[in-house]
Every structure is written in C-alpha cells, then in structure tokens.
Amino acid sequence: MKTVRLLGVWVCLLLGLAIANLALRTPPPLPANAPADQFSATRAMADVRAIGQKPHPIGSAEIVRVRDHLLSRVSGLGLEVLVRPGEGVRDAAKWSPRSVAVGAVQNIVATLPGTDREAPAVLVMSHYDTVPNSPGAADDSAGVAAALEIARALKAGPPPARDVIFLFTDGEEPGLLGAEAFFARDPLRDRVGVVVNMEARGDAGRAAMFQTGADSGELIRLYAANAHQPTANSLAAAVYRRMPNDTDFTHALRKGLPGLNFAFIDDQLAYHTPLATPDHLNQGSLQNLGDQALPAVRALAMGASLPAKSPDLIYSDVLGRVLVAYPVEAGWGILAAAGLLILFTGFRALRGKAVTFVEILRGIAGFLLLSAAAVLALHLAGRLIGITDQQRYYAVLGQFNALLPGAGILLIGVCLTVLVLQARGLARIWGRVWISLAALAVGGACSLVGGFDPVGLGLGGAVVVLAWLSLGRGVGVFGAWLGALLVVLALAVTAQAMLPGASVMIAWPLLAASLAAALVMAVGGTRDRRVAWLLTLAIALVAVAVVAQLGAWGAWTFAGVGLMEPAVLAVFAILAAPALLPLAFDFAAYRWAPIFAGVATAAGIGLLLYAGLGDAGPTRPKLAEASHLADLSTGTAWRVSPQPRLDPWSTVVLSDNDAKPVRQAYPPLFREPVWMAPTAVLPVERPTLVIDRAGDRLLVRAVPTLGAEVLALRLKSSVALDQPRLNGRPIALPNTAGQWSSLSYHAPDPNGVTLSFTARAAGKVEVAVIEIRDGWPRGVSAIPAKPAGLMASGYSDKTIVLDRGTLAWPAYVEGDE
C-alpha cells in the first residue's frame, strides 16, 4: 500500500495523459473504395492535390486554374453550377482603422437539388483562395475537397429533403471578401437556412466544431446525435465569439443564420506558409473533418425541418467519442451537487478534527500560490523562448512536439514543488525570504525579452504574498484539498454566472474531485483493507479520468493559442490539481519528493530550451521575405524586407551590387521601419493614376497594368473628405485630415477603380498608387534559391510598383462647374 501511495500520482498522471493522447489521435483515412455514402479522405485527397499545387491568391493566374478545376468537378457531380461575380468589402478594423480592402470576387455556387426546392437550404461553405506564399493544402483546399466529397456522398444516397448549396468563396484571405459579397448582396443568400463552414489553421490534429451562432441548442443536439467522433466544447464557442478572429462564417452570423464552424488547428507551422503542401497535410485530420461534417450536413438536409432557435447549451465531447450537452440550468445543478459534496467533506473533516478553519484558509492561499506559480513559470518560458517575435514564433512552432510536453513537465515540477512545500511547511523565515526573492527575480525576468512586462511582475508579487500566507506550518491533506475545492468552486460559479459555456471545463473536474473527497471522508476511516484498496482505486480512477479529459482539452487549446501565451496550459493543470491532490500529498511525504520535483522542473526547462533555441532546419524553417520596390515617382528602386532581422539569404538578396541594407520608414508604403537597400532601376509598367476635381467631388482614378494582383490607393488630405464612393457605390473609408487612408483592391478590374469624395473646402491631397505583381521584374540579377531552413513570407519574391501624385484645389462655390 505504501508503494502504491508513493507512486500513485505518477501512475495516474502518466495513464491519464496517455488516454488523452489516444483521444487526440486522428482516425485513419478511409480508402478510395469505401462505401459510396461514407466520407473518404483518400478520395478527397485527389482534389487537395489538384488544388494545392501552388499558391493561388485572389487575382492570380493560378486561381483561374483552380476555379476551372472546381467548375469541372461540380459539373461532373451533376450539380447545378453558377459563377457569382461580385465585389466584396472588408471594412476598417480596430487594428487598422483607416484601411479598407476590396476585391472583385468570383464565388462558385453549386446546388444539389432537394425534393422541396422552396424549403430553406443547407449551405456548405469553404474558400478556394490562399495567401500569396502558401499552396494552402489545408487552408482551405482541405475544406474545398471535403465539400466536394460531401457532395459526392450525398449524391450517392436518396435525394435530400431540401437543397444543399455548396458555396466556394473567393477572396477570403484578404478580408472575407467573397463571403461578404454573398451574404451582403447576393440574392441566393435569402434561400439559406443554416450554414456549415470548413476552415483550417494548421494541417494536422482533430477537427473541432469551434463556433456556432446564438440560440443554437437544437442544432448542437443534432450535431451531437449524428457526428462521428465529435470534438467540440462550449468554452471554445463562447470564447471565440468574443475574439477578433474571423472566418467566412462571420458574415453568416451577421445575417442571423445558425450554423456550425469546423477547423483543425494543429501543426500551425504550415498555416499560411509554403509548408502547407498536400504531402504535408495529415489525411487523418481531413477524415475527421468529414466524419463530423458529412453526418451533420446529411441530418440537416434530410430533416423535415431545420433546427429551431433554442437556448444555448453547455456541451463538450468526452475524449473525442461522444458529445454531452445540457441546459444552463443543469450546469447550476452540477455546481450545486459539487457544493454539497464539498460542504459534506468540510463538515465531516471539521467535526472529526481532521482539519481546522485556519488550515482551510491556508489551503486556499496554498492553492492560489500553486496557480500563480504555474502561470508565472509558463509565462516566463514563453517570453524567453521568443514567442513575442514573429520570426522566433514560427521557429518555435516547428518544435511543437517538444514544446507541449516541455510545458507540461515544467508544470508538473512546479506544482509538485509547491505541494511539497505546502505539506512540509517552511518554519524558518529565511526559507520564505528566498522564495520571495526567487519569485521577484522570475517575475522581473519576464521583462528581459519583449520589453517591460507588468503581467510577469504582478505574478511574481502574487507569489510572494501567497507564499507568506501559506508556507508557514505544514498543511494537512484535508486543509489543502478543501482549499483547492473551494477556490475552483468559486471559479466555476463565476464562470457559470458570467459565461455559462466556459463552466464545462471547470464543473466536470470539480464534481469528480468533490465526489472523491466526500467518498474519502465517508469511508476513509475504515480498517477493512479491502475497502481501503477500493477507496484508493476509486481516487485513482477519478484522477485518471480528470487528467485524461483535461489533458485532451488542454492539448487542443494549447495547439490553438499556446504559442501566443503558453500559460494557458497552466489553467488545465490547476483544474486537474484537486483530483490529484490527495495522491500528490502522499508523494510529498516521501523523503526524495523534492528531488523528483526538481528533476521534473529541470526536464521541462530543458525541453522548452530545445524547442525555443534550436537551430532552424527543413522541419522548422524561419521566415524570409524580400521583394523589389520600384518607386516611379523618384526614379529609384529598392530591395526591401519587413522582417525584424535579416537572415543570411535576405542579406544576400538585399546586398545586390554591394549595397548596404538599412532600416528606415518609407511612407506611405512602409510607415514603420523596414530593411531597404538600393538596387538597379529596371523597366516596369506604370499603373495609371489620375487625380481630378469635378464640381465639389474629388476624383482619384487608378488603372492597373496587366497581371496586377493588388492595386492599392493611399491618400492624405489636408482637409477632411466626405461621402466616399468606390466606382459610384458608397463605401466606409475613414479619413482624417493629415493622416493616410488606404484602400487595397484585390483582383482589380482591368478598367480600373475610381474613388470619389465630397471636398468643398480648399485643400490639397497626396495620393500614392501601389501595385503588387507576382515575381521579380524582368532583367533582375540572379536571386539565390532559399536554403532549406527558410520559407517565404508575405509578399516575398514579388514586385511592388509605387507612383505618386498631388492635387490642390480652391474652395467650392455653389454653381461652379
């Protein structure tokens, strides 16, 4: 029994994490000869390979080939096909308040007719464009291929009860332009009753249904009843709803349409990078996407009616096998049950003198100390390995398989260290002094990279205060256990009241740990060895189940946002702690426990150092960006790179003819400093720029040259300009006197674009026209090939053409022509 108690926490941790790992695995792709009514990733990969050969951004020559492939495929499936040209607009955003994106989009609409053509239709949506430097095998060739495979599978079965419309949007990457054009102005939008969108933010991992609309209770029940191996939880949906991130699904939500939004998000090194090739795509991820989306679409298409609006539910998958969903009221019931179990445990413990009120209070402080220390450790790790630096961020992504276990092992070491200190106490004041100094040093170290960090300093200060409150005399297991349960209960009640969907990840582990505590208090005093063994087994099973579920939740969440803030993983360790705490306290009594905790901490730090500081290579390439800038207004040419630091390849490219790169701003093209070096002036075609005034209207007209992918206009006026119009249609283009405003037009009309404003007061305007073309200009000196440790980013290997013009005008007088 002693050995079991000493090793119990480690056995439960390892077993729980192993189960979590199994739950996160993707299914094997079904073969091409799978039954016709099933989704086969092998069949879908044929389209991924056809679409994801090269980057195909909106307006490029390659997207024409992709569009032709799609039209051929949907026609071959016997669907009704339409190409819906339009103009999509991305309004100014908070992070870019005076910048608007517009694009001439070519949406493709393919319809599988239902028996009732008047019934609200099911819309299956994906986008077929990519960013300029990625083949986009995952984002979103996988979504397009999944939609085609879903259409094929539905066509192989009985006719649906309603139309199923497959919308392949154009221009998603520069600002959801195709979706905006469809949901804002396309008459077909009025036929849509529900939307299923498929996206990607990586090219591996299980697909998750991460977003729904409001009042989607019945829709979630339909998804839970039909999806195969679902992955979803209401916390992700509740948080994503409040984030600035957008997908095409955003425009459906703005129209009040219900729906389901799917994506897989692992291996983000292949997100918007050249690594996103068909061979790099995890086919199991594609299979998992289809296994969830096809049954949901089929159930929606075959139903006599679409799910009605109903109150949102709290829900989560259980280890990727089933989805459990229940009303918000049931969530309060779970918390009430947990509260009663904690009350029972506390009452019996106090009555039996197993704990005192003071010990419970110190247990609360000790659990808060554990939480603050865990968050601080990972926050510092994230700062030091450089996730605040974009170039380092992508390098670290390449070692995600070391980063996640490193963060997890570090958490285990830190949490065990705190529990050992809490169990044994620090009677000598100097022990707490040294801990305080260490905490302040760690908090201050967070400011060594990325500038002053008040979060790190605040966490360090919190550790100091909590250490003095909790680390005096040792605390017994019931004091620490009850303290932890009470803290998590308070957190769960807060979440249930403010953000009910978020409570699922807190309430389930809390209920399990509370049940274990009450069980120990109810029968823990027995002398029957058989009962004691069964009690230990029950505690262990609860711990394994909690670690497994939280491990699966935590790994998926860390894959999505862990590189932005690794400390998010600490939340899941904190929530698992109450279930592990009695076993961890048994381990803390072992004389070598501090050494084990120290070894775990050191091992976690070592893995994180390996993940963050290793050299780049083919599996973890760094970003590189270099392009040619021709400034026709000054007759100069430059090679430029907006990256913070120049890699050896970019240095060679920019140092053409022994030029020396320097960092400087170059408004209005580059408002922040970029690397620039002069280069030979080469012949490039000049886009047309005309600035004129007609009556009280200021007219700015630009005509692109052949092959332009993007045409941008940037304006700075000495006076405010009112009533902006683009090609005669009102547009929200914010402008402030003396500041630059920007309009970027993707896939510009060969006939050009015209911006007009009302300008009655006398003034002057500066205008810059910027054109982006694929490739280096003709006659350029040889550009060396990128080594295996680098990958192109942004507008690398493209030509940027800049020209300028100005116009001054007098005040407008009524009656003037």
N, C-alpha and C positions, 0 to 999 in steps of 0.2 A: 504493500500500500504506500510506503514511504517513497519508493522509486516512482510509482505512478504519479504521486502528488508532485514530485520534483520535476518530472518530465512532462506532466500533463499539459502545461501551457504551450510547450514547443510542439507536442504532438497535435494539439488542436489547431495551432496556427498553421502548421505545415499541411495537415489534412484539409482544413478549410480553404487555404489558398490553392491547393491542388484541385479541389472541386470547383473553385471559382475559375481557374484556368480552363478546366474542361468545359465549363458553361460558356466561356468566351470563344471557344473554337468555332470556326465556320464549318458548315456541312460540306461534304464532297460534292462537286458539280455532277449533276445527272448527265448521263451520256446523250449523244445525239439521237439514239434510238429509244429514248424514254417515251412512255405513253404520250400520245398527242395532246391530251388535256392537261399535262403537267408542265411545269416550267423547267427548262433545261439550260443551265449556264453554258454548257458546251455548244448548244445551238446558238445561244445569244452571242457567244464569243466571235462567231463569224462576222457579225455586224460590228462588234467592237474593233476587230482587226481592220475591217474595211473603212470605218470612220476615223479611228485613232491613228492613222498613219503619220500625219504631220499636224502641226498647229494649224487651226482653221478659225481665226478670229473673224468677227463680222467684217464684211467688206473685202476679205482676202480672196485671192483666186482659188485657194484650196477649199474654201467653204462652198464654192459653186459645185465642186466635185462631190462634196459631202451631201449637198442638197439634192443633186441628181441621184445619188445612191438612195437616199431616203424616198424620193418620189418613185423610184423604180421598185423599192421593196414594198411600200404600202400599196402600190398598184398591183403588184404581184399577189398580195394577200387578198385582193378583191375588195378593198375598202374604197369608199368614196373620198376622193382626194381634192383638196383645194390649196392653192398657194395664196396666202393672205398678206399682200404687201401693206405696209403701214409705216407710221413714224412714231417711235417710242421716245419717251422723255424721262430722264431722271432728274428730279428737282434738286435744288441746292440742299445739302445736308448740313448737320451741325458741324461736322469736321471740315466742311468745305462750303462755307455759307454764301459764297459768290461764284459758285461753279455749277454749271448745268451741263448734262450730257444728253445728246440727241442722236438718234440713229435711224437710218432707213432700213427697216427690218423686213425679212421675208419669212413669216411664220408659215408652217405647214400644218394643215388640219386634215386628218384622215378619220373617217367615221365608219364604225361598224354598226349597221342599222339594227334597231331593235323592233320588236313586234308592235310597240306603241311609239310611233315617231313623235308624238306630242308630249310624251312624259319627260320630266326633267332628266337631262342626260348626265352620265358619269364622264368626267374629264380626266384623262390620264396625261400628265404633263411632264416634259423633260426639255432640256435645251441642247441644241446641237452646235453651238459655237464654243470656242475656247479662248483662253488668254493668248497673247501673241507668241509666247515662247514655250507652250506646252501642247503636246498632242492630245491631252485631255482624255486618255483612255478611261479614266474613272469619272472625271468631271467634264462633260457629263455623257461621254459616249456610252458608259455603262447604263445610265438611265435611259438613253435613247434605245439601246439594244434591248433592255428589259421591257420597254414599252412595246417594241416590235414582237418580242417573244410572247408577251401577254396577249397582244392582238392575235397572234397565230393560235395560241392555246384556246382563246375564246371562240375563234372562228371554227375550231375543230369540234366544238360542242354545240348544243342546241342554241337557237337564236336567243339573244338576251331580251329581257322584257322592255328595255329602254335602249336608246342609242348610247354607244360608248365612243366618245370623241377622243382621239389621240392628238394632242397639241404638242408640236415640236417648235419651241420658241427660238428665235434668233436674237442675238444681242443681249444675252443675259449677263455676260461678264462685265461689260462696261456700265451696267446700271439697270438690269432687269428690263431692258427696252422692249423686247418682244412681248413679255407678259403685260407691261404697261399698255402697249398698243392694243393688245387683245382685250383686256378687261376694262379699259377706259373707252374704247371706241369701236370695237368690232361687234357687229350685231349678233354674231354667234354666241356671245357671252350670255345672252338672255336665255339660251337653251340649257345652260349648265345648272345642275342641281347640287353637285358635290365634286370635289377635286381630290385627286391622288397625285402628289408630286414626288419625283425621284431625283435625288441630288447626291453629291459626294464631296467630302472634304478630306480625302485621302484615298488610298486604293487597297485597303485591307480592313479586316475586322468585321464583326457582325453588323448588319444593317439595323438601324434603330428607327422607330417611328417617334420622332422627337418633337413634333409640333402639331397641334390641332387648332381649330377655331374655338370661339366661345360657345358654351352650351352644347357640348359635343358628347354628352353622356351616352345617348343611344348609339352614336357612331363608334364610341370606344367599345361598347358591349358587342357590336357587330364585329369589330376588329378582333376582340378577344376570343370570340367564338369561332372565328374562321382562319385567322393567320396561323401558319405553321411555324413553331419555334419563335414566338414573338419576342421582340426586345423593345421595351418602352417603359417609361415611368412618368408620372405626373409632375415630378420635380423638374425634369428636363423641359417639359412643355411649359410649366409655369415660369421658369427662369428665362427660357428662350423668348417668351412673349414679351419680356421686359428688356431684352438686349437689343443693341442697334443692328445686329446681323440681319440680313435679308436674303431671301431666295425668291424665285418666281411666285412661290406660294403666298408671299406677302400681298401681292396685288389681288389675289383671290380673296384673302381675308378682308381687305379693304372694301370689297364689294359685298361683304357679309356672307360669303359662301363657306359652308363647312368643308372639312377635308382632313386628309392625313398627309404628313410630310415625312418622307423617308430619306435616310442617308447612311452611308458608312463613313467612319471618320478616322480609322487607324492608318498608320504609316503616312503621316502628313508631309513627309519629305517629298512625296510625289504629288502634293497639292499645288497646282499652278507652277509646276516645274517640268523640265524636259524628261524627268524620270517617269512621268505618267504615260508609259507605253503599254500596249496590250500585253506584252510578255511580263511586265511588272505587276499587272493587275491580279489580285487574288481572286481566282474564279469562285472560291467558296463564298466570298462576300457577295458576288453577283448572284449566286444561287440563293443565298439567304435573303437578299433583296426580293428576288422573285417569289420565294416561298411565302413571304409575308404579303407582298403587294398583289400577286395574282389572286389568291383566295379572297382578299378584301374587295378587289375590283369585281370579281365574279359574283360575290354575295350582293354587292350594290347593284350590279347590272341585272341580276336575276330576281331581285326582290320585287314584290308587288308595289312597294313604295319605298322611298328613301328614308333613312332615319330622321325622325323629327327632332327639332331642337329640344334639349332637356338639360337639366342642371349638370354641370361638370362633375366628374367623378375623381376620386383618388384611386390611383392604379399603379401597378408595377408588375413586370414579369418576375417569375420565380426561377432564377438560374436559367433564363432563356428557354423555359419549357412551356409554361402556361402564363397567362396574364390574369391577375387577380384585380378586380375593380369593385369599388363600393362607394356609396354616397358619403358626402362630407359628414353627415350625422353619424355614420358608422365610425368615422375617424375619431369623433369625440368619444364614442363608446370604447374604442381601443384604449384611448388615453385614460378614460375613467377606470377601466379594468387594471391598467398598469398602476394608476394611482392607488387603487385599493390594495393591490398586492404589495406596493411599497409601504403603505400605511400599516398593513398587517405585519410585514417584516420589521418595521421600526418599532411597533408596539411590543411585539414578542421579544425583540432584542433588548429594548429598554427594560421591559418587565423582568427579563431573565438576567439583567445586568451584564449582558454581552457587549454593551456599548453605552456611552453616556452622550448627553446632548453636546457637550464640548467636543467629543470625538467626532460626532457627525458634522459639526461646523468645521472642524479641521479637515475632515474628509472632503467637504465641499471645496475648501481652499486648496486641498491637495489635488483634486481632480481638475480644478481650474489651472493649477500650476502645470499639471501634465499637459493640458490642452495648449496653454501658452507656449510651453517649451517645444512641443511638437510642431506647432505652426512656425515658431521662430526658426527652428532648425532647417525646415524646408524652405522657408522664405530666404534665409541666408544662402542656402545652397543654390537657389535659383538666381540670386543676384551674382554670386561669384562665378558660376559657370557661364554667365553672359547672356541670359535669355532676353535681356532688355536690348541687346544688339541684334539687328536683323540678320547680319551675316553669321554671327555665332548661333543664333536661333536655329537656322537651317542646318548648321553643322551638328548641333546637339540632337536635332530630330533624327539624324542618321544613326544615332546610338540609343534610340528609344528603348530597345530591348535590354540595355544596361541601365538606362535612366530610371525606369519604373521599378525594377527590383532594388536598385540602389536607394531610391527614395523610401521604399517600403522597409528595407532592412534598417535604414537610419531611424525611421520612426519606431521600429521595434526596440532598437537600442536605447533611444531617448526615453520612451515610455517606461521601459523596464528600469532604467536608471532612476527615474522619478519615483516609481513604485518601491524600489529597494530603499531609497532614502526615506520615503514616507513610512514604510513598515518599520525601519530601524530607528528613524529619528536622528537628529543631529543635536545632541545635548550641548555640545560645545559651540559657543557663539562664533568661533573662528571658522567653523565649517560653513555656516550660513554667510559669513562675510566673503569667503572665497567663492561661493556660488553666486553671490550678488555681483562680485567683480567680473566673474566669467560671463554672467548674463548681460551685463552692460557692455562688455567687450564684444560679445556676439552681436548685440543689437547695434552697436556702433559700426561693426564691420560691414553691416548691410549697406552703409553709405560709401564703401570703398569703390564700388562699381555702379555706374549709372547715376551718380550724384547723391545728394542728401536724401535720406530715406526715413521719414518720420514714422512709418509703419514699423520698421525694424527697431528703432529706438523705443517706440511705445511698447512693443512686445518685450523688449529687454527690461524695461521698467516694470512691466506687469509681472515678469518672472521674479524680479527682486522682491516686490511687495508680497507676492503669494508664497515665496519661499520662507519669508519671515513669519507669515501667518500659519504655515502648515508644517514646517520642518523643525519642530522642537522635539517633544517626545514622540516616540513612535505611535502610530495609529493602528488599531486592530482592524481585522478584515471587515468587520461589520460597519465600523465607522467610515472606512474608505468606500465600501460598497454602497452604503446608503447615501453617502455624499455624492458619489457619481450618479446614482439613480435619480436623486433629486435634481441635480443640475440638468441632466438630459430630459427629465420630465418637464422642467421649466422651459427648456428649449423647444420641446415638442408642442407644448401648449401655445407658446408664442407663434410657432410656425403654423399650427392649425388655425389660429385666430387670424393671422395676417396673410398667409399664403398656404391655403389648405393642401394644395398639390405637393408642397415641399415636405409635408409631415410624414409621408410614407417612409422615407429613409431613416427617420428618427423613431417613429412609432413602432415599427416592426421589431427592430433590435431591442428597444426599450421594453416592450411587452415580454419578449423572450427572456431578457436578463431579470426582469422583475419576477417572472414566474420561477426562475431558478432560485432567486433569493428567498422567495416565500417557501419554496419546497425545502430548502436547506433549514430554514427556521422552523418549519413544521415537523420535520422528521430527523433533523441533523443530530439530535442528542441520543439517538438510538444506539444500543450496544450490539445490535444484531449485525454481524459482519456482512451478511448477505444484503441487508437493507443499505448498509453503508456503501457497499460496492455499487449497488443500483443507483444510489444517490450521486455518487461520483460519476457514474456513466451518464446519468441524466444531465449533470452540469457540463460534462464534456460534449455531449451531443448538442446542447444549446450553444455552447461556444463554437463548435464546428459549423453549425448552421448559420450563426450570425456572421462569422468570419467569411464563410463562403458567399453569402448574399452581399455583404458589404464589400467583399473583395471584388466581386463581379461588377457591382455598381461603381466602386472606386476606380477600377482599371479603365472602365469605359469612360468615366468622367475625366480621368487623367489624360486619356488619349485625346479628348476634345479640348480641354482647357489647361491641362497640367503644364504645358510649356509656357503658357502666359503667366501662371502662378502655381508652382509646384506645391505650395502649401495647401492647395485644395485637397490633396490626398490625406493630409492630416485630419481633415474632418471625418473621414471614414474610419481612421484609426481611433479617433476619440469616441466615435459612436460604438465601435466594437469593444472598447475597453471595459464597460460594465459587465459584459458577458464573460470576459477573460479574467476579470479582476480576482476572483477567489483562487483560481489556479495560479495566477501571477503572484499572489501573496504567499502561496505555498512555496513557490520557487524563490521568492525574495528571502525566505528564511535560510536557504542553502548558503553555506559559507562562501562558495565560489560564485554566487549570483552576480556580484558587482563586476567580476572579470568577464563573465558571459555577456553582460550588458555592454561592457566596454568594447568587447570584440565585435559585437553586432554593430555598435556605433561606428567603429573603425572600418568595418567591412562596407557599410553603407556609404561612408565618405569616400572610400576607395573606388567603389563602382561609379559614384557620381563624378569623381575626378576623371575617371576613364571616359565617361560619357561626355564630359564637357570640355576636356582639354586635349583629347587625342588629335592626331593629325588627320587631315581630310584625305579621302580616298574615293574610289569609284562608288562605294556604298553610301558615302556621306559627303557628297560634293558641296563645295561652298558656292555662294552666288557670285556671278561675274556679270558686268554689264558695261558695254562700250558701244557707242554709236557715233555716227557722223552728223555734225551740225553745219549746215550751210546758211550763213546769215547774208542774204542777198541785199539787205539794206545797208550793210557796211562793206560788202565785198570780201568778207573773211570766212574762214572755215575752221572748224574745231573738231577735235575728238573729245567726247565727254563721257563721264561715268558718274552717276549719282550715288554710288556706293560709299559708305563712310570711309573705307580704306581700300586702297588699290591692291589687288592680288598681282602676282608676277605677270600673268597673261595680260591683264588690263594695263599694267605699267608699260609693257612692250608695245601694245596697240596704241596707247596714247603718246608714247615717246617717238612717234614717227618723225623721221629726219632729225633725231636728237633733240626733239622738243622736250621741255621740262613741264610735267603736269603741275598745276597749282589749283588750290581750292578757291573758288570765287562764285558769287552770285551772278546771274545773267538774266535780269528781268527783261520782259515779263515771262520768259520761258522757265527759268530757274530762279525762284525767289529766295531759296536757301542755297548756300554754297555747294557746288559740285566740283568734281575734278575736271579740269579743262586744259587742253594743250592745243596750240595752233597746228594746223595741218595744211596741206596743199589745197588750193581752191580748185575744185573740179566742176565741170559743167553739169548743172542740174536744171530741170524745167522750173519755171517760176509760176506759182499759182496766181491767179488774177485777184487783185484787191482794189475795190472802188469804194471811195467814201464821198458821199454827196448829201445835199440837203434839198428837200422839196417842200416848200411851204414851211410848216412847223415840224416836219418829220426829218430826222437824221437817218440816212440810209447807209448801211455797210453791207457790201456785197462781195462774196468771195467765190471763185470758181476753181475747183481742184484740177490738178493735172491727172492724166490717165494713170490709174493704178494706185491712187491715194487711198490709204486705209482709214485715215483720220484727218479731218480738216478742223482746225480749232481757230476761234477768233477770241482775242483778248483785247479788252477796251478799258481805257482810263480817261474819264471825262472830268473837266474842271467844274462842271455843274451836274446836278442830278438829272438823269434821263428817265422819263416816264413812259408808261404804256408800251413795254417792249413787245415786239411781234417777230416771229420767225416764219418767213415765207407767207406772211399775211395772217398767221394764226397767233393769237395771244400766247405768250409764254412767260413763266415766272422766272425772270432773270434779275436777281437782286443786284443793285449797283449803288455805290456811294461815291460822291464826288471826291476825286483824288485817289481812288483806290481801283485796282484792277478787278474786272469781272471777266469770267471765262465761259465760253460755250464750245464744247467739243462735239463735232458731228462725225459719227461713225458710219462707214459705208456711204460717204456723201454722194448726193445726186450729181452726175456729171454736169448738169446745168447750173450747179452752184446753189448757194444758200444766201438769203438776204435777211439781215437783222435791221429792224427799224425802231425808232424811238421818237417820242414827242420831246422836242428841245426848243422851248420858247425863249428862254433866257440866252443871252450871248455866252459863248463858251468855246472850248477847244477840246478835241478828242484825239487821243493817241490810240492807234489800232495796230495790232500785230496779227498776222495770219501765219499759222503754223500747220505744216503738212507733214504727215508721217508716212513713209513708204517702206516697203519690205526690202531688205538687203542693203549693201553698201553701194555708193554711187559708182557709175562706170568710170574706169580709169584709176580706181583706188589701188594703192600699193598692196601687195600681198598681206592678207590678215592671217596670222598663225592660227592653227587649229587649237581649240581649247583642250587642255590636258584632262585626264580622267577625273581629276579632283575638283573640276569646276563645272558649273552648269549656267546657262544663260538665264538672265532675269530681265523682267520688264521689257523695255524696247531695245534690248541688246541686238546688235548687228542690223540695225535699221538706219535709214537716212531721215534726218529731220531738216526740213526747209523752213526758214524764217524770213519773213518780209514785213515791212512796217509802213505805215502811212499816218498822216495827221490832217486834220481839217479844223479851221477856226471859222466861226460864223457870228453875225451880229444878232441882236435880239429880234425876235419875230414880231412884226407889226401886222395886225389884222388887215387882210386884204392884199398882203404881199403874195406874190406868186413864188 
